[in-house]
Amino acid sequence: MSYFEEIHRQSSIKHRLGDDWQGIDPEFAARLRVQNRFQSGLDIARHTARIMRADMAAYDLDPANYTQSLGCWHGFIGQQKMISIKKHFGTTKGRYLYLSGWMIAALRSEFGPLPDQSMHEKTSVPALIEELYTFLRQADARELGGLFRDLDKARKAGDEAAAARAQQAIDAHETHIVPIIADIDAGFGNAEATYLLAKKMIEAGACAIQIENQVSDEKQCGHQDGKVTVPHEDFLQKIRAVRYAFLELGIPEGVIVARTDSLGAGLTKQIAFSREPGDLGDQYNSFLDCETVEGAGQPGDVLINRDGLLMRPKRLPSNLYQFRPGTGEDRCVLDCITSLQNGADLLWIETEKPHIEQIAGMVDRIREVCPNAKLVYNNSPSFNWTLNFRQQVFDAWEAEGKDLSQYERERLMSVDYDDSALAIEADEKIRTFQRDAAARAGIFHHLITLPTYHTAALSTDNLAKRYFGEEGMLGYVKQVQREEIRQGIACVKHQNMAGSDIGDDHKEAFAGEAALKAGGAHNTMNQFAA
């Protein structure tokens, strides 16, 4: 519906209600409707799920159509990210938000900073989703408010061409609302708990939910040790729970991202139930590290039958069982295939390094069974990207027989190598990693889980060093405000960003000439008009 069609609709409403609504302006009502097109989190989830499904179909046709996101730990951070994307690229297409459980644990828990072990309040997950979309909806209202002022200015000046351009911009406005991939960790409990939390996340606006196959009460960050996986049937219960949550809330297009931590997880809490040889439980148990038992074994032993032999799975003092070394990739492949066969849409394989061929080797095997398998991949800050890629180039050059006498493999992180031919080639591989991995390794969506955590720390460190040091106030002005002005960062007008102009628009509509507006001649934000 165009802007003027909405005005006509509001005028018809007023006409039906008669003289009792004399003080109501249909056009301002239309503006409010346009500025707030998403009335609920379910509206957002429904809209963004369709976007994500279309993007997935586009990727299937051409892997150059991969998508990206950055993890955001506050609504303001997500808002500024999307404003920046629209400013620099003109569209939000293919750019999403990522909600990291790690960042919620570290930054959003009432307990204070916590490790990524699902100890934070589960309600903080849907609360952050709602906060992110509140800020993105405000970004829509702010941007459209500026277009409405352009329209009013053109009308006042009698400039019909400018008014037509303003109306066209209003009708063509692209929302800041984009898909969010939201981390539900291992589900915060059993399948019922997962279902209830998934509903809250969807109601807050999430169209895509990422869930991992770790034991819920033993959950660890994917890049730390001590990870414990669950048998496939346990994990599939939770995938079904999330799917039923989407269906119940009327969003059949909702996306489930099934994450496997099996590559780095060498432990399990349970021996899977098996009905017959070769079934899913038996396949899971086949990876257990076992030793042959003579006779009845020892008191307290848990024994299994493997190929007609009585075997004792190796059990640790923690009462956990360990898998055979070297089975991680096989377990990952089985995890991924079974997840896709039971309701998941996308896969997430948590790796220990960013190596395209390692990922592609597993994806090739998965695609033998599930041809359209696609990945979400964590371009993790836990990887030392510089060292990893310099070592990858070093190894490739060594295999080619190149002279490497000027390089020491274990010292390649050193600044001494920054301008070397090896470092330059490694940086180029980092630059093209997402494009190359999308084409070779089936990665539909690239994300960085914790980037804004690191940028906040880095920028705050730089400001503190300058402001509290010799530069004093110049440390802020030169490094922050002056750059905001010169780079066109909208937040330099922080009152506007916080909604003061939107508030003035409301005051004028509510109070008319009696409105006490903030945006007058004495507003210091006017210093940034030039």
C-alpha positions in Angstrom: 0.0 0.0 0.0 1.4 3.4 -1.0 1.7 6.3 1.3 -1.3 8.2 -0.2 -3.4 5.0 -0.3 -2.8 4.8 3.5 -3.8 8.4 3.9 -7.0 7.7 2.0 -7.7 4.7 4.2 -7.2 6.8 7.4 -9.5 9.5 5.9 -12.2 6.9 5.3 -11.9 5.8 8.9 -12.3 9.4 10.1 -15.2 10.0 7.8 -17.0 6.9 9.1 -16.6 8.2 12.7 -17.9 11.7 11.9 -17.4 15.0 13.7 -16.2 13.4 17.0 -12.7 13.1 15.5 -12.3 16.7 14.3 -8.8 17.0 15.9 -7.4 14.0 14.2 -5.3 14.4 11.1 -5.6 11.3 8.8 -2.3 12.0 7.2 -0.4 11.9 10.5 -2.2 8.7 11.4 -1.0 7.3 8.0 2.5 8.4 8.9 2.4 6.5 12.1 1.2 3.4 10.3 4.0 3.7 7.7 6.6 4.3 10.4 5.5 1.3 12.4 4.5 -1.3 9.8 5.5 -4.2 12.0 2.9 -4.4 14.9 4.4 -7.5 16.6 7.3 -9.8 16.9 5.3 -12.4 14.9 4.9 -9.9 12.1 8.7 -9.5 12.1 9.4 -13.3 12.2 6.9 -13.9 9.4 8.5 -11.2 7.2 12.1 -12.1 7.8 11.5 -15.9 7.5 10.3 -15.2 3.9 13.4 -13.1 3.2 15.6 -15.9 4.5 13.9 -18.6 2.5 14.2 -16.5 -0.6 17.9 -16.0 0.1 18.4 -19.7 0.6 16.8 -20.4 -2.7 19.0 -17.8 -4.4 22.1 -19.4 -2.9 21.0 -22.8 -4.3 21.0 -21.3 -7.8 24.4 -19.5 -7.3 26.7 -19.7 -4.3 27.8 -16.2 -4.9 24.5 -15.3 -3.2 25.8 -16.1 0.2 24.7 -14.0 3.2 26.5 -12.4 6.2 25.9 -11.1 9.7 27.7 -9.7 12.7 26.8 -10.6 16.3 25.2 -7.7 18.2 24.9 -7.6 22.0 22.6 -4.5 22.3 19.8 -3.1 20.3 21.7 0.1 19.6 24.6 -1.9 18.2 22.3 -3.8 15.8 20.6 -0.5 14.8 23.8 1.3 14.0 25.0 -1.7 12.0 21.9 -1.7 9.8 22.0 2.1 9.4 25.6 1.8 8.3 24.8 -1.0 5.9 22.1 1.1 4.3 24.3 4.2 4.1 27.3 2.4 2.5 25.5 -0.2 0.3 22.0 1.2 -0.3 20.3 -2.0 0.7 20.1 -4.5 3.6 19.8 -7.4 1.2 21.8 -10.4 2.3 22.8 -8.9 5.6 21.4 -10.3 8.8 21.8 -10.0 12.6 23.3 -12.7 14.8 22.4 -13.1 18.4 25.2 -14.9 20.3 24.6 -16.9 23.5 28.2 -16.2 24.4 27.6 -12.4 24.3 24.4 -12.7 26.3 26.3 -14.7 29.0 29.2 -12.3 29.0 27.3 -9.0 28.8 23.5 -9.4 29.5 23.1 -11.6 32.5 21.9 -10.3 35.9 24.7 -12.4 37.5 27.3 -10.3 35.7 29.8 -11.6 33.2 29.5 -15.4 32.8 31.3 -18.1 30.8 29.4 -19.5 27.8 27.9 -22.4 29.7 24.1 -21.6 29.6 24.1 -20.2 33.1 22.5 -16.9 32.1 18.7 -16.4 32.4 17.0 -18.0 29.5 14.6 -15.1 29.3 17.5 -12.8 28.4 17.5 -14.4 25.0 14.0 -13.4 23.8 14.5 -10.1 25.7 17.5 -9.2 23.5 15.7 -10.2 20.3 12.9 -7.9 21.3 15.4 -5.1 22.1 17.2 -5.5 18.8 13.9 -5.2 16.8 12.7 -2.3 19.0 15.8 -0.3 17.9 15.5 -1.4 14.3 11.8 -0.2 14.2 12.9 3.1 15.7 15.5 3.4 12.9 12.6 3.0 10.4 10.6 5.6 12.2 13.5 8.0 12.3 14.4 7.6 8.6 10.8 7.9 7.4 10.4 11.0 9.7 13.1 12.7 7.8 11.4 11.8 4.5 8.1 13.2 5.8 9.8 16.5 6.7 11.3 16.6 3.2 7.7 16.2 1.8 6.4 18.9 4.0 9.2 21.3 3.1 8.6 20.7 -0.6 4.9 21.3 -0.2 5.4 24.5 1.7 7.7 25.7 -1.1 5.2 24.7 -3.8 7.9 22.4 -5.4 5.8 19.6 -6.9 8.8 17.8 -8.3 10.5 17.7 -4.9 7.2 16.6 -3.3 6.9 13.8 -5.9 10.5 12.6 -5.2 9.8 12.6 -1.4 6.6 10.6 -1.9 8.5 8.1 -4.1 11.2 7.8 -1.5 8.6 7.1 1.2 6.9 4.4 -0.9 10.2 2.8 -1.8 11.6 2.9 1.7 13.5 -0.3 2.7 13.0 -1.4 6.3 15.9 -1.9 8.7 14.2 -5.1 9.8 16.3 -8.1 8.7 16.4 -11.8 9.7 18.1 -12.7 13.0 19.7 -16.0 13.6 19.2 -16.5 17.4 21.3 -18.8 19.6 19.2 -21.1 21.9 22.4 -22.9 23.0 21.5 -26.5 23.8 17.9 -25.7 24.5 18.1 -24.8 28.3 16.8 -28.1 29.4 14.7 -30.9 28.0 12.7 -30.8 24.7 9.7 -29.2 26.5 11.9 -26.4 27.9 13.3 -25.9 24.4 9.8 -25.7 22.9 8.7 -23.1 25.4 11.8 -20.9 25.0 11.6 -21.2 21.2 8.1 -19.9 21.3 9.2 -16.8 23.3 12.1 -16.2 20.8 9.8 -16.4 17.8 7.2 -14.2 19.5 10.0 -11.7 20.0 10.8 -11.8 16.2 13.3 -14.6 15.6 12.8 -16.3 12.2 15.8 -18.6 12.6 16.9 -20.5 15.7 20.2 -22.2 16.1 20.5 -25.2 18.4 23.5 -27.4 19.3 23.9 -31.1 20.1 25.6 -30.7 23.5 24.2 -31.8 26.8 22.2 -28.9 28.1 23.6 -28.9 31.7 27.2 -29.5 30.5 27.1 -26.9 27.7 30.5 -25.3 26.8 31.5 -22.7 24.3 32.2 -24.4 21.0 35.8 -23.3 21.1 36.6 -24.6 24.5 37.4 -28.1 25.8 35.1 -30.4 27.8 32.2 -30.5 25.3 29.7 -33.4 25.8 27.3 -34.4 23.1 23.9 -36.2 23.3 22.7 -39.2 21.3 20.9 -38.3 18.0 17.4 -39.1 19.2 17.8 -36.7 22.1 18.8 -33.9 19.8 16.1 -34.7 17.2 13.5 -34.3 19.9 14.6 -30.7 20.3 14.7 -30.0 16.6 11.1 -31.3 16.5 10.2 -29.1 19.4 11.5 -26.0 17.6 9.6 -26.9 14.4 6.4 -27.4 16.3 6.9 -23.9 17.9 7.2 -22.3 14.5 4.1 -24.2 13.2 2.0 -23.4 16.2 2.8 -19.7 15.8 1.9 -19.7 12.1 5.4 -19.4 10.7 6.0 -22.6 8.7 8.9 -20.9 6.9 10.8 -20.6 10.2 14.4 -21.8 9.9 16.2 -24.2 12.1 20.0 -24.2 12.2 21.4 -27.5 13.6 24.8 -27.1 15.1 27.1 -30.0 15.7 30.0 -29.8 18.2 31.2 -33.3 17.5 34.4 -32.3 15.8 35.8 -31.0 19.1 33.6 -33.0 21.5 35.2 -36.3 22.6 32.7 -37.1 25.3 29.1 -38.3 25.8 26.9 -38.6 28.9 24.8 -41.4 27.6 25.0 -44.7 25.7 22.3 -44.5 23.1 19.3 -46.8 23.1 19.5 -49.2 20.2 16.7 -51.5 18.9 18.6 -53.3 16.2 22.1 -53.4 14.7 22.8 -50.5 12.4 20.1 -48.2 13.7 20.9 -44.6 14.8 21.6 -45.6 18.4 23.9 -48.3 17.3 25.7 -46.0 15.0 26.3 -43.5 17.8 27.5 -46.2 20.1 29.9 -47.5 17.4 32.1 -44.4 18.0 32.6 -45.2 21.7 36.1 -46.0 22.8 35.7 -49.6 24.2 37.9 -52.4 25.4 37.1 -56.2 25.3 35.9 -57.7 28.5 36.7 -61.2 29.7 33.9 -62.9 31.6 31.4 -60.7 33.5 33.7 -57.7 33.8 34.2 -55.7 37.0 31.6 -54.4 39.5 30.0 -51.2 38.2 30.9 -51.9 34.6 28.5 -50.8 31.9 28.9 -53.3 29.0 27.7 -53.3 25.4 27.5 -56.0 22.7 29.6 -55.0 19.7 29.8 -57.5 16.8 29.2 -60.4 19.2 31.8 -59.3 21.7 31.2 -58.0 25.2 32.8 -54.5 25.3 33.4 -52.0 28.1 33.0 -48.3 27.0 35.8 -46.3 28.6 34.3 -44.2 31.4 35.9 -41.3 33.1 35.8 -40.4 36.8 33.2 -37.7 35.8 31.0 -40.6 34.7 31.2 -39.5 31.1 32.1 -41.9 28.2 34.7 -41.1 25.6 34.7 -41.5 21.9 37.5 -43.1 19.9 40.1 -40.5 18.8 39.8 -39.5 15.2 36.1 -40.1 14.9 35.1 -36.4 15.0 34.5 -35.9 11.3 32.5 -39.1 10.9 30.3 -38.1 13.8 29.8 -34.6 12.4 28.7 -36.0 9.1 26.2 -38.3 10.7 25.0 -35.5 13.0 24.3 -33.3 10.0 22.6 -35.9 7.8 20.3 -37.0 10.6 19.4 -33.3 11.5 18.5 -32.5 7.9 16.4 -35.7 7.6 14.5 -34.7 10.7 13.5 -31.1 10.2 16.6 -28.9 10.3 17.1 -26.5 7.4 20.7 -25.4 7.8 23.8 -26.8 9.4 26.5 -25.4 11.6 29.8 -27.3 12.0 31.9 -25.8 14.7 35.5 -26.2 13.7 38.8 -25.4 15.4 40.3 -23.5 12.5 39.1 -21.7 9.4 40.2 -24.2 6.7 38.0 -24.4 3.6 39.1 -27.9 2.6 38.4 -29.3 6.0 34.9 -27.9 5.9 34.3 -28.9 2.3 35.5 -32.5 2.9 32.6 -33.0 5.4 30.1 -31.1 3.3 30.9 -33.3 0.2 30.0 -36.3 2.3 26.8 -34.8 3.6 25.7 -33.8 0.1 26.0 -37.4 -1.1 22.9 -38.0 1.0 21.4 -34.5 1.2 22.3 -32.7 -2.0 21.0 -29.2 -0.9 22.9 -29.2 2.4 23.9 -25.6 3.3 25.9 -24.3 6.2 25.9 -21.4 8.6 29.6 -20.9 9.5 31.2 -19.1 12.5 34.0 -16.9 11.3 35.1 -17.0 14.9 37.2 -14.4 16.8 38.5 -17.5 18.7 40.6 -18.3 15.6 43.9 -16.5 15.2 43.1 -15.7 11.5 46.5 -14.1 10.8 48.5 -17.0 12.1 46.2 -19.7 10.7 46.3 -18.3 7.2 50.0 -17.5 7.2 50.6 -21.1 8.3 48.3 -22.4 5.5 50.3 -20.5 2.9 53.5 -21.6 4.5 52.4 -25.3 4.2 51.2 -24.8 0.7 54.5 -23.2 -0.4 56.4 -26.0 1.4 54.5 -28.6 -0.6 55.3 -26.7 -3.8 59.0 -26.7 -2.9 59.4 -23.0 -2.5 62.3 -21.5 -0.6 61.0 -20.7 3.0 64.4 -20.0 4.6 63.3 -16.5 5.5 60.3 -17.7 7.5 59.8 -19.5 10.8 56.4 -21.2 10.9 55.8 -20.8 14.6 56.7 -17.0 14.4 54.5 -16.1 11.5 52.3 -13.9 13.7 55.2 -11.5 14.2 54.9 -8.0 12.9 58.3 -8.7 11.2 56.4 -10.6 8.5 53.6 -8.1 7.9 55.0 -6.8 4.6 56.3 -10.1 3.3 55.0 -11.9 0.2 53.7 -14.7 2.4 51.7 -12.3 4.6 50.2 -10.5 1.6 49.0 -13.8 0.1 47.6 -14.9 3.4 45.7 -11.6 3.8 44.2 -12.1 0.3 43.0 -15.6 1.3 41.4 -14.0 4.4 39.7 -11.4 2.2 38.2 -13.9 -0.1 37.6 -16.6 2.5 33.8 -16.1 2.6 33.4 -16.0 -1.1 35.6 -19.0 -1.6 34.0 -21.0 1.2 30.5 -20.2 -0.1 31.5 -21.6 -3.5 33.5 -24.7 -2.3 32.2 -25.6 1.1 28.5 -25.0 0.9 28.4 -22.0 3.3 25.2 -20.1 2.8 25.7 -17.7 5.7 28.9 -16.3 7.2 28.8 -14.7 10.6 31.2 -13.4 13.2 29.8 -14.3 16.6 31.5 -11.7 18.8 32.8 -8.8 16.7 31.0 -5.9 18.4 32.3 -7.2 21.8 35.8 -6.8 20.5 35.2 -3.5 18.7 33.7 -2.0 21.9 36.7 -3.1 23.9 39.2 -1.8 21.3 37.5 1.6 20.7 37.1 2.2 24.5 40.7 1.4 25.1 41.8 3.8 22.4 39.6 6.6 23.8 40.7 6.0 27.4 44.3 6.0 26.4 44.0 9.4 24.6 41.5 11.2 26.8 43.1 10.4 30.1 46.5 11.0 28.7 48.3 13.9 27.1 45.7 14.6 24.5 42.9 15.3 27.0 39.7 16.5 25.2 41.5 16.4 21.9 41.6 12.6 22.3 37.8 12.6 22.0 37.3 15.4 19.5 40.0 14.2 17.0 39.4 10.5 17.2 35.6 10.4 17.7 33.6 13.6 17.0 35.6 14.9 14.1 35.6 11.5 12.4 31.8 11.2 13.0 31.3 14.5 11.2 33.6 13.7 8.3 32.4 10.1 7.8 28.7 11.1 8.1 28.0 9.1 11.2 24.4 9.8 12.0 25.0 9.5 15.8 27.0 12.7 15.8 23.4 14.1 16.2 22.8 11.9 19.2 19.5 13.7 20.2 18.1 12.9 16.8 19.3 9.3 17.0 17.6 9.0 20.4 14.3 10.1 18.9 14.0 13.8 19.7 12.7 14.7 16.2 10.2 11.8 16.2 9.0 13.2 19.6 8.7 16.7 18.1 6.5 15.3 15.3 4.3 13.7 17.8 4.1 16.9 20.0 3.0 18.9 16.9 0.3 16.4 16.0 -0.9 16.1 19.6 -0.7 19.8 20.6 -0.6 21.8 17.4 0.7 25.4 18.0 1.0 24.7 21.7 3.7 22.1 21.2 6.9 22.7 23.1 9.4 21.3 20.6 13.0 20.5 21.3 14.3 21.1 17.8 14.3 24.9 17.8 17.0 27.4 17.0 18.7 26.9 20.4 19.2 23.2 20.0 22.9 22.6 20.0 22.5 19.8 17.5 22.2 22.5 14.9 26.0 22.9 15.1 26.2 19.7 13.1 24.0 20.9 10.2 26.9 21.8 8.0 
